[in-house]
Structures are given as C-alpha cells and as structure tokens.
C-alpha cells in the first residue's frame, strides 16, 4: 500500500493543558507576535476551549471545478482529531461513487474510492500529495490557534498588509510543513503565510509555497480564502467557507477557484483518545 509520508507540524490539542499552550506563547520572543496570537485565540473561543477540544466534526458541500469550467458537487463529512499530531478524515459522496481521504496522526495519507461495485485504494503519489496539500490548508484554516502553537513551528511576524481592502497581520510559518516521497527531501523553501484580520482577529487568507514532488527544484503555490465565521456548540468560532485558489510567487490570489468547501455544520466535541485508533482501523 503506497502511502505519502507527510511531515506535518506538531499541533497542540486537547491532551495538552492550557498551561502548556501558554508556555508555548511564553517561548515566543516577539511581543507583537504574542499579542496577535493571544487576540486570535480569544477571538476563536479562547485557550481553555481549544485545550478541551478533542475532535471537530463538520458537514460540507464541496464544489470542484476542472480546467474546462465543469463543476462537481460532493457531500462531505469531515472529522478532525486534535492531539500532539492531528488526524483528519474526509469522506465524500459524488455521482460516480464515494471517496475517503485520511491522514493519520503519524502523517500517513491514504485515499480509497468506491464506485458501488468495487473499492480501490489510490496508489498514486501525485493524487496523495494533492490531497495532502488541500488537507494542510484545511487544518490551518480550521484549527489555526492550535496550529500556530505547534511545538515544532517556527513563526515570524511579517508586519501588516492590506488584503482585499482589509488590514491584516501577516505571519510566516516554517518547520517542515510537507514531506516528499523521494530522497533527499528538500523543504527549505516550504512556507505557509497566514493573514489575520486586524479588527476581527480571524484568519482571512492562507498561502502555501512548496517543493513539488515531480521536480524537487520546482515550486508550487496554493492559497485559500477563509470566511463566514460562526460560533458552534462548543463555543469555538470556526470558518464555514473555505475557497481554494491557485497563486504565484508574488502571493497574488487568482480569482478563479478550483475547490470551495461550504460547511453547514461544525461541532467541537470531547472524545476518548482511542478515537485515533478507531480512525486507523476503519
């Protein structure tokens, strides 16, 4: 079974106490960055709420656009398991069958498709890597406070910048965002940029630069617009609209999106940590 080994940044979840999250904040020497992250945590529910959240479940309609402009609609269910490393499962029902994408806590990605007659595991590096890129952006959008307080994350405050007419704080994230199937791995140019609205203290845009797997010397660029924040039952404030777009080295966001996730529901819950194993065994 071919799996993509994805070196994902370690994220803080419910198994870590609020004190641990505050310790991570205390280790950041840039006072501006500390203030921005503190305000961002408060705006999305607070450190204590994030520390108590084990799992986030969601329902969405995903619209996929191909290069010819055709649209495919997929009913999706999302499960994000928070912990020292997150796990995520996205199951989708489309006209041609179902697809389940999983990234387990160790960073292994798998894709299984079922067309009603047979079930096939997709053993294609490019398909798995493309899935990993989308899930990486999704995790950053949904569990941003936990992502920014990851133990292996390197953060840089990049100042303020106007995006779509709104003034935003700009944070750069490095530290092995994505792995590659071939050796030697080159992650020196990998960079995630997060824009946090100055007034609302919520993530508004994401930009990801990465080495492609076809040619480790070639760089690729993806971005996401994050919007429509709402309070959910667990008191977290989560985005209900994520629009994926192509980008370039100048961090320009293309107007035409290739994937849109419109969520109808998010729910933050507390679950037994054995759910990680249940995810792997399903």
Secondary structure by P-SEA (a helix, b strand, c coil): cccccccccccccccccaaaaaaaaaacccaaaaaaaaaaaaaaccaaaaaacccccbbbbbbbbcccbbbbbbbbbbbbbbccbbbbbbbbbcccbbbbbbbcccbbbbbbbbccccccccccaaaaaaaaaaaaaaaaaaaaaaaaacccbbbbbccccccccbbbbbbbbbcccccccccccccccbbbbbbbbcccccccbbbbbbbbcccccbbbbbbbbbcccccccccbbbbcbbbbbbbcccccccccccbbbbbcbbbbbbbccaaaaaaaac
